[in-house]
């Protein structure tokens, strides 16, 4: 299996990474946007998952709620991914050696795949899912997105 080290070294040498790394405020500002977007994303997902669990908004169809929350989810995700790339560029060699970063990337990939396939199919269906399916899909969603968040938070500690 080829090593990703040359890619990480290239990222370390980019002018954008160097600029963020040498700035006194860039990292903090970027991380603020990253965390704000994560909060908005998780907020929307948790609301929809609570609806899947049938604990809130029981009279509102799941599909209708999913469509109302989708712009928040989409734009939060765009901001998270964009700011995440910038944060990564500021410390790629730290990320290369970081097990929490690797776990975060695995969880992120799994969360995105799940969200845009199974989760979307269940939450955008014409009929509300059954209780068991709703709980299963909601629980998997929460587990994956919390894995992304916890993995990201752990990067700073390990």
Backbone as a printed PyTorch tensor [residue, N CA C, xyz], in Angstrom:
tensor([[[  0.8460,  -1.1810,   0.0000],
         [  0.0000,   0.0000,   0.0000],
         [  0.8950,   1.2500,   0.0000]],

        [[  0.6470,   2.1710,  -0.9220],
         [  1.4870,   3.3690,  -0.9890],
         [  1.2660,   4.2680,   0.2370]],

        [[  2.3280,   4.9260,   0.6120],
         [  2.2750,   5.8200,   1.7710],
         [  1.6480,   7.1550,   1.3800]],

        [[  0.9080,   7.7190,   2.3040],
         [  0.3280,   9.0480,   2.1010],
         [  1.2690,  10.1530,   2.5770]],

        [[  2.4200,   9.7710,   3.0930],
         [  3.3610,  10.7530,   3.6290],
         [  3.7210,  11.8520,   2.6280]],

        [[  4.0200,  11.5420,   1.3730],
         [  4.3470,  12.6300,   0.4290],
         [  3.2020,  13.6470,   0.2810]],

        [[  1.9730,  13.1750,   0.2930],
         [  0.8390,  14.1010,   0.2090],
         [  0.7940,  15.0090,   1.4340]],

        [[  0.9760,  14.4380,   2.6170],
         [  0.9560,  15.2260,   3.8460],
         [  2.1130,  16.2210,   3.8680]],

        [[  3.2800,  15.8090,   3.3770],
         [  4.4320,  16.7200,   3.3010],
         [  4.1530,  17.8550,   2.3210]],

        [[  3.5200,  17.5410,   1.2120],
         [  3.1630,  18.5770,   0.2470],
         [  2.1950,  19.5740,   0.8810]],

        [[  1.1950,  19.0670,   1.6170],
         [  0.2430,  19.9450,   2.3020],
         [  0.9530,  20.8440,   3.3050]],

        [[  1.9440,  20.2930,   3.9890],
         [  2.7230,  21.0570,   4.9670],
         [  3.4320,  22.2350,   4.2980]],

        [[  3.8450,  22.0500,   3.0390],
         [  4.6230,  23.0690,   2.3330],
         [  3.7750,  24.0940,   1.5890]],

        [[  2.4610,  23.9040,   1.5200],
         [  1.6350,  24.8570,   0.7610],
         [  1.6610,  26.2260,   1.4150]],

        [[  1.5290,  27.2560,   0.5700],
         [  1.5430,  28.6290,   1.0970],
         [  0.3490,  28.8660,   2.0110]],

        [[ -0.7830,  28.2630,   1.7100],
         [ -1.9770,  28.4610,   2.5370],
         [ -1.7720,  27.8540,   3.9260]],

        [[ -1.2360,  26.6450,   3.9810],
         [ -0.9500,  26.0220,   5.2640],
         [  0.0440,  26.8270,   6.0720]],

        [[  1.0870,  27.3020,   5.4180],
         [  2.0960,  28.1120,   6.1060],
         [  1.5020,  29.4210,   6.6100]],

        [[  0.6390,  30.0210,   5.8250],
         [  0.0040,  31.2810,   6.2260],
         [ -0.8570,  31.0780,   7.4640]],

        [[ -1.6790,  30.0390,   7.4650],
         [ -2.5370,  29.7590,   8.6220],
         [ -1.6840,  29.4260,   9.8470]],

        [[ -0.6460,  28.6280,   9.6340],
         [  0.2190,  28.1860,  10.7250],
         [  0.9670,  29.3470,  11.3800]],

        [[  1.3630,  30.3420,  10.6010],
         [  2.1490,  31.4480,  11.1440],
         [  1.2970,  32.6190,  11.6270]],

        [[  0.0220,  32.5880,  11.3310],
         [ -0.8630,  33.6670,  11.7730],
         [ -1.2270,  33.4960,  13.2440]],

        [[ -1.4240,  34.6070,  13.9220],
         [ -1.8050,  34.5490,  15.3300],
         [ -3.2900,  34.2460,  15.5170]],

        [[ -4.1170,  34.5610,  14.5330],
         [ -5.5630,  34.4110,  14.7190],
         [ -6.2530,  33.4950,  13.7050]],

        [[ -5.6070,  33.1770,  12.6140],
         [ -6.2780,  32.4210,  11.5490],
         [ -6.8660,  31.1060,  12.0320]],

        [[ -6.0620,  30.3050,  12.7280],
         [ -6.5310,  29.0060,  13.1780],
         [ -7.7650,  29.1510,  14.0670]],

        [[ -7.7220,  30.0880,  14.9980],
         [ -8.8450,  30.2730,  15.9250],
         [-10.1080,  30.7080,  15.1880]],

        [[ -9.9690,  31.5960,  14.2240],
         [-11.1390,  32.0600,  13.4600],
         [-11.7120,  30.9110,  12.6310]],

        [[-10.8480,  30.1660,  11.9600],
         [-11.3060,  29.0370,  11.1390],
         [-11.9710,  27.9840,  12.0160]],

        [[-11.3660,  27.6870,  13.1490],
         [-11.9430,  26.6770,  14.0360],
         [-13.2900,  27.1290,  14.6000]],

        [[-13.4500,  28.4260,  14.8350],
         [-14.7420,  28.9480,  15.3010],
         [-15.8350,  28.6670,  14.2790]],

        [[-15.5550,  28.9300,  13.0130],
         [-16.5290,  28.6380,  11.9580],
         [-16.7690,  27.1310,  11.8450]],

        [[-15.7160,  26.3610,  11.9870],
         [-15.8190,  24.9020,  11.9080],
         [-16.7500,  24.3720,  13.0080]],

        [[-16.5400,  24.8420,  14.2200],
         [-17.3590,  24.3730,  15.3460],
         [-18.7880,  24.9030,  15.2700]],

        [[-18.9610,  26.1280,  14.8090],
         [-20.3070,  26.6700,  14.6230],
         [-21.0860,  25.8320,  13.6140]],

        [[-20.4380,  25.5100,  12.5090],
         [-21.0930,  24.6970,  11.4820],
         [-21.3910,  23.2910,  11.9930]],

        [[-20.4740,  22.7220,  12.7720],
         [-20.7050,  21.3980,  13.3580],
         [-21.9150,  21.4360,  14.2890]],

        [[-22.0240,  22.5090,  15.0550],
         [-23.1690,  22.6610,  15.9590],
         [-24.4730,  22.7350,  15.1750]],

        [[-24.4880,  23.5100,  14.1030],
         [-25.6950,  23.6240,  13.2780],
         [-26.0340,  22.2920,  12.6190]],

        [[-25.0210,  21.6060,  12.1100],
         [-25.2460,  20.3070,  11.4700],
         [-25.8100,  19.3050,  12.4660]],

        [[-25.1480,  19.1690,  13.6090],
         [-25.6140,  18.2060,  14.6050],
         [-26.9810,  18.5890,  15.1570]],

        [[-27.2330,  19.8850,  15.2980],
         [-28.5500,  20.3240,  15.7650],
         [-29.6570,  19.8620,  14.8380]],

        [[-29.4700,  20.0720,  13.5400],
         [-30.4660,  19.6350,  12.5730],
         [-30.6230,  18.1230,  12.5410]],

        [[-29.5100,  17.4270,  12.5990],
         [-29.5630,  15.9640,  12.5780],
         [-30.2270,  15.4260,  13.8410]],

        [[-29.8990,  16.0100,  15.0010],
         [-30.5210,  15.5510,  16.2470],
         [-32.0260,  15.8190,  16.2410]],

        [[-32.4490,  16.9640,  15.7200],
         [-33.8840,  17.2530,  15.6410],
         [-34.5770,  16.2090,  14.7680]],

        [[-34.0050,  15.9360,  13.6170],
         [-34.6110,  14.9470,  12.7210],
         [-34.5820,  13.5510,  13.3500]],

        [[-33.4960,  13.2270,  14.0380],
         [-33.4250,  11.9190,  14.6990],
         [-34.4430,  11.8090,  15.8370]],

        [[-34.6420,  12.8810,  16.5860],
         [-35.6750,  12.8510,  17.6270],
         [-37.0570,  12.6540,  17.0130]],

        [[-37.2570,  13.1990,  15.8220],
         [-38.5220,  12.9550,  15.1190],
         [-38.6090,  11.4910,  14.6890]],

        [[-37.4750,  10.9250,  14.2250],
         [-37.4660,   9.5050,  13.8740],
         [-37.7690,   8.6340,  15.0880]],

        [[-37.3070,   9.0660,  16.2690],
         [-37.5820,   8.3360,  17.5170],
         [-39.0110,   8.5490,  18.0050]],

        [[-39.7090,   9.4810,  17.3310],
         [-41.0920,   9.8260,  17.6890],
         [-41.1970,  10.4700,  19.0720]],

        [[-40.1810,  11.2660,  19.4120],
         [-40.2230,  11.9610,  20.7020],
         [-40.6100,  13.4350,  20.5610]],

        [[-40.4520,  14.0110,  19.3680],
         [-40.8480,  15.4020,  19.1370],
         [-41.5460,  15.5180,  17.7830]],

        [[-42.3040,  16.5690,  17.6100],
         [-42.9430,  16.9220,  16.3380],
         [-43.6750,  15.7500,  15.6890]],

        [[-44.4050,  15.0090,  16.4780],
         [-45.0460,  13.7800,  15.9940],
         [-46.0480,  14.0190,  14.8640]],

        [[-46.6330,  15.2020,  14.8200],
         [-47.6350,  15.4720,  13.7720],
         [-47.0090,  15.8820,  12.4500]],

        [[-45.7460,  16.2410,  12.4810],
         [-45.0770,  16.6580,  11.2470],
         [-44.4510,  15.4380,  10.5720]],

        [[-44.7430,  15.2320,   9.3060],
         [-44.1380,  14.0990,   8.5980],
         [-42.6110,  14.2080,   8.5800]],

        [[-41.9400,  13.0810,   8.6830],
         [-40.4790,  13.0450,   8.6860],
         [-39.9340,  13.6900,   7.4150]],

        [[-40.5330,  13.3620,   6.2900],
         [-40.0820,  13.8950,   4.9980],
         [-40.1350,  15.4190,   4.9830]],

        [[-41.2170,  15.9680,   5.4720],
         [-41.3850,  17.4200,   5.4980],
         [-40.3070,  18.0750,   6.3730]],

        [[-40.0640,  17.5130,   7.5370],
         [-39.0350,  18.0440,   8.4260],
         [-37.6490,  17.9110,   7.8010]],

        [[-37.3780,  16.7780,   7.1810],
         [-36.0790,  16.5630,   6.5270],
         [-35.8430,  17.6100,   5.4380]],

        [[-36.8740,  17.8980,   4.6620],
         [-36.7350,  18.8970,   3.5960],
         [-36.5500,  20.3020,   4.1680]],

        [[-37.2050,  20.6050,   5.2820],
         [-37.0260,  21.9190,   5.9190],
         [-35.6240,  22.0800,   6.4870]],

        [[-35.0650,  21.0070,   7.0030],
         [-33.7370,  21.0730,   7.6170],
         [-32.6030,  20.9010,   6.6020]],

        [[-32.9040,  20.4360,   5.4090],
         [-31.8360,  20.1150,   4.4550],
         [-30.9490,  21.3000,   4.0720]],

        [[-31.4680,  22.5270,   3.9150],
         [-30.5250,  23.6280,   3.6300],
         [-29.5340,  23.8590,   4.7700]],

        [[-29.9870,  23.7280,   6.0050],
         [-29.0970,  23.8820,   7.1570],
         [-28.0350,  22.7920,   7.1500]],

        [[-28.4690,  21.5790,   6.8910],
         [-27.5420,  20.4560,   6.8550],
         [-26.5240,  20.6410,   5.7360]],

        [[-26.9980,  20.9840,   4.5610],
         [-26.1140,  21.1210,   3.4030],
         [-25.0830,  22.2200,   3.6140]],

        [[-25.5290,  23.4150,   3.9640],
         [-24.5920,  24.5300,   4.0990],
         [-23.6750,  24.3690,   5.2990]],

        [[-24.1610,  23.7380,   6.3460],
         [-23.2860,  23.4370,   7.4900],
         [-22.1900,  22.4800,   7.0590]],

        [[-22.5720,  21.4900,   6.2870],
         [-21.6080,  20.5110,   5.8060],
         [-20.5800,  21.1540,   4.8770]],

        [[-21.0220,  22.0410,   4.0140],
         [-20.0950,  22.7570,   3.1240],
         [-19.0870,  23.5530,   3.9530]],

        [[-19.5690,  24.2690,   4.9710],
         [-18.6860,  25.0570,   5.8220],
         [-17.7550,  24.1660,   6.6460]],

        [[-18.2590,  23.0550,   7.1390],
         [-17.4230,  22.1170,   7.9050],
         [-16.2990,  21.5640,   7.0300]],

        [[-16.6340,  21.1230,   5.8460],
         [-15.6170,  20.5320,   4.9690],
         [-14.5950,  21.5780,   4.5180]],

        [[-15.0780,  22.7560,   4.1670],
         [-14.1630,  23.8260,   3.7500],
         [-13.2320,  24.2590,   4.8670]],

        [[-13.7830,  24.5150,   6.0350],
         [-12.9450,  24.9270,   7.1670],
         [-12.0690,  23.7670,   7.6370]],

        [[-12.5710,  22.5440,   7.5140],
         [-11.7810,  21.3780,   7.8970],
         [-10.5340,  21.2270,   7.0410]],

        [[-10.6580,  21.4850,   5.7610],
         [ -9.4910,  21.4360,   4.8730],
         [ -8.4670,  22.4850,   5.3160]],

        [[ -8.9430,  23.6780,   5.6330],
         [ -8.0260,  24.7370,   6.0830],
         [ -7.3440,  24.3580,   7.4040]],

        [[ -8.1090,  23.7930,   8.3280],
         [ -7.5200,  23.3580,   9.6030],
         [ -6.4910,  22.2570,   9.3640]],

        [[ -6.8190,  21.3370,   8.4840],
         [ -5.8790,  20.2710,   8.1440],
         [ -4.5900,  20.8380,   7.5600]],

        [[ -4.7150,  21.8040,   6.6350],
         [ -3.5310,  22.3880,   6.0020],
         [ -2.6250,  23.0930,   7.0050]],

        [[ -3.1960,  23.5200,   8.1190],
         [ -2.3850,  24.2190,   9.1120],
         [ -1.5010,  23.2690,   9.9210]],

        [[ -1.8180,  21.9700,   9.9230],
         [ -1.0180,  21.0190,  10.6960],
         [ -1.0810,  19.5990,  10.1210]],

        [[ -0.7480,  19.4440,   8.8470],
         [ -0.8860,  18.1160,   8.2260],
         [  0.0270,  17.0490,   8.8080]],

        [[  1.2320,  17.4140,   9.2190],
         [  2.1340,  16.3950,   9.7600],
         [  1.6530,  15.9080,  11.1240]],

        [[  1.0460,  16.7870,  11.8930],
         [  0.4380,  16.3690,  13.1570],
         [ -0.7090,  15.3890,  12.8550]],

        [[ -1.4980,  15.7120,  11.8450],
         [ -2.6170,  14.8410,  11.4640],
         [ -2.1180,  13.4890,  10.9560]],

        [[ -1.0240,  13.4960,  10.2220],
         [ -0.4860,  12.2510,   9.6680],
         [ -0.1830,  11.2470,  10.7750]],

        [[  0.3370,  11.7330,  11.8790],
         [  0.7260,  10.8520,  12.9820],
         [ -0.3750,  10.6650,  14.0150]],

        [[ -1.5510,  11.2190,  13.7600],
         [ -2.6240,  11.2360,  14.7510],
         [ -3.6500,  10.1290,  14.5200]],

        [[ -3.7290,   9.2090,  15.4720],
         [ -4.7680,   8.1740,  15.4040],
         [ -6.1660,   8.7870,  15.4850]],

        [[ -6.4170,   9.7810,  16.3630],
         [ -7.7480,  10.3990,  16.3750],
         [ -8.1220,  11.0310,  15.0220]],

        [[ -7.1640,  11.6270,  14.3150],
         [ -7.4470,  12.1890,  12.9960],
         [ -7.8660,  11.0750,  12.0340]],

        [[ -7.1480,   9.9630,  12.0730],
         [ -7.4840,   8.8440,  11.1960],
         [ -8.8770,   8.3080,  11.5070]],

        [[ -9.1840,   8.1820,  12.8000],
         [-10.5300,   7.7270,  13.1900],
         [-11.5960,   8.7280,  12.7640]],

        [[-11.2980,  10.0130,  12.9110],
         [-12.2560,  11.0360,  12.4900],
         [-12.5460,  10.9070,  11.0000]],

        [[-11.5080,  10.6850,  10.2030],
         [-11.7030,  10.5610,   8.7530],
         [-12.5250,   9.3220,   8.4100]],

        [[-12.3070,   8.2330,   9.1250],
         [-13.1100,   7.0140,   8.9040],
         [-14.5680,   7.2910,   9.2590]],

        [[-14.7940,   7.9210,  10.4230],
         [-16.1570,   8.2490,  10.8320],
         [-16.7980,   9.2460,   9.8630]],

        [[-16.0220,  10.2370,   9.3980],
         [-16.5660,  11.2160,   8.4640],
         [-16.9950,  10.5540,   7.1660]],

        [[-16.1480,   9.7000,   6.6260],
         [-16.4950,   8.9930,   5.3990],
         [-17.7530,   8.1540,   5.6040]],

        [[-17.7860,   7.3960,   6.7060],
         [-18.9560,   6.5410,   6.9850],
         [-20.2070,   7.3790,   7.2110]],

        [[-20.0840,   8.4900,   7.9340],
         [-21.2360,   9.3510,   8.2090],
         [-21.7760,   9.9570,   6.9180]],

        [[-20.8920,  10.4220,   6.0490],
         [-21.3410,  11.0020,   4.7730],
         [-22.0030,   9.9510,   3.8910]],

        [[-21.4010,   8.7710,   3.8100],
         [-21.9860,   7.7010,   2.9930],
         [-23.3640,   7.3040,   3.5350]],

        [[-23.4490,   7.1330,   4.8370],
         [-24.7220,   6.7540,   5.4560],
         [-25.7560,   7.8580,   5.2720]],

        [[-25.3410,   9.1030,   5.5120],
         [-26.2670,  10.2310,   5.4480],
         [-26.8660,  10.4010,   4.0540]],

        [[-26.0230,  10.2760,   3.0240],
         [-26.5050,  10.5350,   1.6670],
         [-27.0480,   9.2950,   0.9620]],

        [[-27.1120,   8.1780,   1.6560],
         [-27.7220,   6.9760,   1.0720],
         [-28.9010,   6.5250,   1.9320]],

        [[-28.6340,   5.7240,   2.9230],
         [-29.6960,   5.1150,   3.7340],
         [-30.5060,   6.1650,   4.4880]],

        [[-29.8220,   7.0590,   5.1850],
         [-30.5090,   8.0680,   5.9990],
         [-31.4260,   8.9300,   5.1230]],

        [[-30.9010,   9.3680,   3.9970],
         [-31.6880,  10.2130,   3.0900],
         [-32.8780,   9.4380,   2.5300]],

        [[-32.6600,   8.1810,   2.1740],
         [-33.7620,   7.3720,   1.6320],
         [-34.8770,   7.2150,   2.6700]],

        [[-34.5110,   6.9600,   3.9260],
         [-35.5070,   6.7720,   4.9900],
         [-36.2080,   8.0840,   5.3290]],

        [[-35.4390,   9.1680,   5.4280],
         [-36.0480,  10.4490,   5.8450],
         [-36.7690,  11.1680,   4.7180]],

        [[-36.5440,  10.7810,   3.4950],
         [-37.2170,  11.4340,   2.3630],
         [-38.3040,  10.5550,   1.7410]],

        [[-38.5760,   9.4310,   2.3630],
         [-39.6110,   8.5320,   1.8380],
         [-40.9850,   9.1740,   1.9750]],

        [[-41.8960,   8.8000,   1.1110],
         [-43.2570,   9.3490,   1.1460],
         [-43.9570,   9.0430,   2.4700]],

        [[-43.7110,   7.8530,   3.0020],
         [-44.3280,   7.4500,   4.2770],
         [-43.2960,   7.4920,   5.3850]],

        [[-43.7350,   7.8560,   6.5780],
         [-42.8350,   7.8360,   7.7290],
         [-42.3510,   6.4170,   7.9670]],

        [[-41.0870,   6.2720,   8.3930],
         [-40.5810,   4.9190,   8.6620],
         [-41.2480,   4.3320,   9.8960]],

        [[-41.2400,   3.0350,   9.9870],
         [-41.7510,   2.3840,  11.1880],
         [-40.8780,   2.7350,  12.3810]],

        [[-41.3940,   2.4760,  13.5470],
         [-40.6800,   2.8390,  14.7710],
         [-39.2940,   2.1910,  14.8480]],

        [[-39.2070,   0.9010,  14.5670],
         [-37.9280,   0.1910,  14.6610],
         [-36.9210,   0.7410,  13.6580]],

        [[-37.3360,   0.9310,  12.4210],
         [-36.4390,   1.4730,  11.4020],
         [-36.0020,   2.8910,  11.7720]],

        [[-36.9290,   3.7080,  12.2360],
         [-36.5930,   5.0730,  12.6420],
         [-35.5610,   5.1050,  13.7510]],

        [[-35.7460,   4.2650,  14.7530],
         [-34.8000,   4.2110,  15.8740],
         [-33.4410,   3.7010,  15.3970]],

        [[-33.4320,   2.6750,  14.5660],
         [-32.1750,   2.1200,  14.0600],
         [-31.4040,   3.1530,  13.2370]],

        [[-32.0750,   3.7770,  12.2860],
         [-31.4220,   4.7550,  11.4140],
         [-30.9620,   5.9740,  12.2150]],

        [[-31.8050,   6.4500,  13.1260],
         [-31.4300,   7.5900,  13.9580],
         [-30.2370,   7.2920,  14.8530]],

        [[-30.1940,   6.1120,  15.4160],
         [-29.1010,   5.7260,  16.3120],
         [-27.7830,   5.6030,  15.5460]],

        [[-27.8200,   4.9900,  14.3840],
         [-26.6080,   4.8780,  13.5660],
         [-26.1110,   6.2720,  13.1770]],

        [[-27.0300,   7.1360,  12.7970],
         [-26.6720,   8.5010,  12.4210],
         [-25.9880,   9.2380,  13.5690]],

        [[-26.5850,   9.1710,  14.7440],
         [-26.0010,   9.8440,  15.9090],
         [-24.6220,   9.2660,  16.2260]],

        [[-24.5020,   7.9590,  16.2090],
         [-23.2250,   7.3060,  16.4940],
         [-22.1380,   7.7830,  15.5290]],

        [[-22.4430,   7.8070,  14.2390],
         [-21.4430,   8.2050,  13.2450],
         [-21.0360,   9.6680,  13.3830]],

        [[-22.0230,  10.5680,  13.5100],
         [-21.6850,  11.9930,  13.6060],
         [-20.9960,  12.3290,  14.9250]],

        [[-21.3770,  11.6680,  16.0050],
         [-20.6610,  11.8910,  17.2660],
         [-19.2360,  11.3460,  17.1760]],

        [[-19.0480,  10.2680,  16.4320],
         [-17.6970,   9.7570,  16.2020],
         [-16.8220,  10.7790,  15.4940]],

        [[-17.4050,  11.4920,  14.5330],
         [-16.6710,  12.5590,  13.8420],
         [-16.2830,  13.6460,  14.8480]],

        [[-17.2510,  14.0840,  15.6450],
         [-16.9970,  15.1530,  16.6130],
         [-15.9990,  14.7650,  17.6890]],

        [[-16.1530,  13.5830,  18.2440],
         [-15.2380,  13.1270,  19.3050],
         [-13.8380,  12.9100,  18.7340]],

        [[-13.7620,  12.3320,  17.5440],
         [-12.4530,  12.1550,  16.9080],
         [-11.7690,  13.4880,  16.6680]],

        [[-12.5190,  14.4630,  16.2030],
         [-11.9590,  15.7910,  15.9890],
         [-11.4840,  16.4420,  17.2660]],

        [[-12.2730,  16.3010,  18.2990],
         [-11.8920,  16.8920,  19.5900],
         [-10.6470,  16.2110,  20.1510]],

        [[-10.5180,  14.9140,  19.9220],
         [ -9.3840,  14.1640,  20.4530],
         [ -8.0700,  14.5230,  19.7560]],

        [[ -8.1390,  15.0660,  18.5460],
         [ -6.9210,  15.4260,  17.8230],
         [ -6.0590,  16.3710,  18.6610]],

        [[ -6.6820,  17.3050,  19.3400],
         [ -5.9420,  18.2690,  20.1430],
         [ -5.2990,  17.6950,  21.3890]],

        [[ -5.7200,  16.5010,  21.7970],
         [ -5.2190,  15.9200,  23.0410],
         [ -4.2340,  14.7800,  22.8520]],

        [[ -4.1880,  14.2120,  21.6550],
         [ -3.3160,  13.0590,  21.4300],
         [ -2.3600,  13.3090,  20.2820]]])
